[in-house]
Amino acid sequence: MNDIHIAAADILIDLEAALRDLQLWQLDLPPAEALASTAPFAVDTLTFTQWLQFMFLPQMQLLIDERAPLPVNCAIAPMADEYFKPQVVDGSAVVVQLQRIDTLLSHQ
């Protein structure tokens, strides 16, 4: 595994921890139809945090495990920032982790 894969794996662990700390981690998988969305961030079927947990994290982990090329020019943090603005929960810990992944992937 090269350095970028190791760094990305570390950030994903921190992202999951942030979601769990905020009690945004779900135990139940959304319905298959919800996971089949083709809309950006699955905005038509999932919340942003569900998208992170059930689509983004597993896909990134698969790429890391396979040592496949990682996406470039990533910009997920702005979406997270917008998602958390109207929420009661302070999602800044999640946004920080997404800023880390955006920076890592955009500068590879």
GUNU-909835 format. One record per residue: residue in one letter; x, y, z of N, C-alpha, C in turn. Coordinates in steps of 0.001 Angstrom, whole numbers, plus 524288, in hexadecimal, padded with zeros to 5 digits. Example, Ala and Ser with C-alpha at 12.3 -4.5 7.8 and 13.67 -1.06 7.14 Angstrom:
A833867E9C681E788300C7EE6C81E78833907F31C81E78S832327F73681BA8835667FBDC81BE4832648001E81EBE
//
This chain:
M803597FB668000080000800008000080382804D280000N80252808897FC9A805A580D297FC7A803BE8113E80064D806B68156E800E1805B081965804DB8003C81BD08047FI7FE6881CDD7FFBD7F94281F5A7FF3F7F4F481BA48010FH7F57F8169F7FFF67F19D812D5801BF7F19F81274807B7I7F6358128E80A0C7F6968125F80FC37F4278174281225A7F57281BBD80FFD7F349820A5811F67ED5B820C28115AA7EB6681F0180CEC7E5BB81EE680C0B7E31481B2E80FE3A7E55D816A2810C17E323812DA814767E2D681533819EBD7E6E48180181B7A7E6E581A87820A47E28881E9482117I7E1C58219E81CFF7DDAC8259F81D107D8478230E81D46L7D79681ECD81A687D28D81C1A81A797D14281A1781FF2I7D52E81837822B87D45F81679828207D2A381B1382B76D7D53181F8382AC37D3C28243382DC07CE528262C82C45L7CCE7825B98274E7C7BC827568258A7C384823EA82803E7C46581ED3827FA7C0A281B4F82A7C7C02281C9083049A7C48281D88832DC7C46581EE0838717C148823DB83964A7C1ED827BE836007BF0B82CAB836907B92D82BBA835F8L7B7B782890832327B22D8274E831737AFFB8246783631R7B305820C2838397B14581DD583CD57B0DD8215F8419ED7B4C6824BA8425D7B4B98284D846DB7AFE482BC7846D8L7AE2682D4D8423C7A98C830AD841BC7A47382D898418BQ7A4F28286C8423A7A07C824D38420379DA98252183CC4L7A0BA825AF838AD79EA4825D58336079FA2820BA83076W7A1DF81CDD8331D7A307817C9830CB79E368145983168Q79C638121082D30797BB80ED382D4C799248090C82D4BL7960C8060283007796E68006083024794167FDA882B9DD78FBB7FFE8829EB78C9A7FD79825D078DF27FFAE82075L78EBC7FC2081CC878FD57FD8F8176178AE17FFCE814DDP78B6280414811FF786C68061C80F2E784F88021880B21P780298029E8093777E3C7FF0680530781B67FF2F80050A781DA7FADA7FD85785107FA6D7F8C7783CB7FEBB7F4E1E77EC58002C7F48077D39804487F0C577FDD809777F228A7804C80A8A7F72C782C280F6D7F8DD7888880F747F771L78B0780AF47F7D87909D80A8E7F6A0791A080A7E7F0BAA78D8B809B67EDB178E22809827E80178DC380EE37E57AS78D29812EC7E88A78CA7818357E66F79151819A17E2FFT7903581C747DEDE7946681E657DB7A7951B824497DC0CA791F8826AC7DF707926F82C507E05B7977082D6C7E36FP799D9831F57E29579E78833577E5AF79D3C833067EB89F7A0A48307A7EE6B7A00982FC07F40F79AF382CE87F572A7987482A737F1A17937C827A97F26578F8582B277F538V78F868302D7F3DB78C2F833F27F69578664832B57F619D784FC82F997F24177F7B82E517F18A77DA5829D57F505T7814E826E57F75C77FB48224A7FA6178241821D47FFC0L7869882480800A07897A823FA8058E78AA282955807E1T78B6A8296C80D0078D8E82E2680F597935B82E4B80DFFF795D0832B480EBC79B658331D80D8E79E9282F51810E4T79D3B82EE3815E17A04082B5C8194579F5C825A3817D1Q79AB082457815F1799CB81F068140079D2581E0D80F29W79D72821EB80BBA7A0B68215E807117A6658206A8089BL7A8408236980C787AD9B8229780E457AE5B81D0C81032Q7AADA81B4D813937AB708162F816077AAB8811A48123DF7A6C7811E980EFD7A55780D5C80BE27A73C80D6C80641M7A91B811E4804697AB048121F7FF077B0B7813EC7FEC4F7B1D381875800FC7B71781AA08008E7BB28817498036CL7BA478164E808677BE268135880B707BF2A80DEC80928P7BB2680ACE807E87BC3F805A5805A97BF1A805E78006AQ7BDAD809A77FD207C04280A187F8077C5F580BA47F8ACM7C6F480F5B7FC0A7CC62810F27FD007CF8280C717FF5EQ7CD288099D803077CFE88053E805737D133801088016CL7CDA3800177FDCF7CE9C7FC517F9A37D3377FE097F644L7D351802FB7F4D17D7B6804FA7F1B27DCDA804777F4A5I7DCB68058B7F9B27E1708051A7FCEA7E32A7FF6C7FD41D7DF7E7FBF07FE607E0C67F65E7FED97E30D7F4287F9DAE7E0FF7F5FB7F56F7E2DF7F41C7F0557E78D7F7337EE58R7E9287FB217F1637ED797FE877EFE17EC85800F77EA81A7E78E802217E9977E5E38046C7E4A17E6BE80A557E4DDP7E6C680CD97E0517E73D812877E0537E2B4814F67E350L7E3F2818E57E65F7DFF481BAD7E9667DDED8204C7E642P7D929822087E7587D70C826857E47A7DA8082B567E530V7DA4E82ED27E1687DD3F833B77E1C87D96A838497E1BFN7DB5983CBF7E3597D8208417C7E3887D3108409E7E698C7D3AE83E527EB0C7CF5183D2A7EE857CD89842327F138A7C865842DF7F1CF7C64A847807F46D7C150846067F755I7C1F1842EE7FB677BD758411F7FE717BC66844B980314A7C0668471A805417BFB784A6F809E27BBC084ED38090AP7BBB1851778048B7B7C285592803D47B2248537A8042BM7B14D84ECE802217AC1A84C6E802847AACE84B558083DA7AE968495880B2B7ADBC84845810B87AC8684D49813ABD7AF5A8515A812687AE828565F814F67A8E38583E81419E7A70F857D380F4D7A1B08595D80E0879DBA855DA810CCY79ED5850D7810F279B4484D2A8137E79A9E84E678194BF79EF284F8C81BE279EC28504F8218D79CD2855B482338K79CCA8598E81FB979B0E85EDD8212E795BF85EED823E5P791B785C6D821B778C9A85CAB8244778BC88588582886Q78F988551E8294B78EFD850D482D0978FD3852B4832A1V78D8884FF78364478E408511A83BD4793B984F6A83D97V7958984B0F83B8179AA0848F883CFE79F0484C2183A75D7A34684CDE83D577A7E184F9A83B467AB2884BA683840G7AB0384BFB833307ADC58484782FDA7B348849E482E71S7B57584DA6831417BAAD84F9782FCD7BED184B5182FE4A7BE55847778335A7C23184333833887C20883FFA82E83V7BD6F83F4382C637BCE183C6D827747BF1283FC082301V7BDD2844B8823077BFBB8484181EF17C5B38485681EEAV7C81384888823727CDD18489E823CB7D026843B88214BQ7CDE183F39822567CFF083A61820057CF3783A6581A19L7CADE83C79818587CA0083CC3812B07CD9A840BA8101BQ7CEE2844F0812DD7D2C0848A2810D37D80A845EE81042R7D951842A6814037DE4F83FB2813B97DE6183C2280EF3I7DA0D8395780E027D9F3835CF8097C7D9F0838F480470D7D71583D548044B7D713840A27FF9A7DC9C8427D7FE56T7DF5384457802587E4A68464A801927E848841F77FFC0L7E7FA83D80802417EB5383918800D27EA748377B7FB25L7E595836CA7F9A97E464834D17F4707E548838EC7F035S7E4B283DDF7F19C7E571842077EDC27EB1E843647ECDAH7EE96841687F0317F427842A97EFBB7F78983DD37EED7Q7F550839D37EC777F863835167EB907FB30835387E665
//
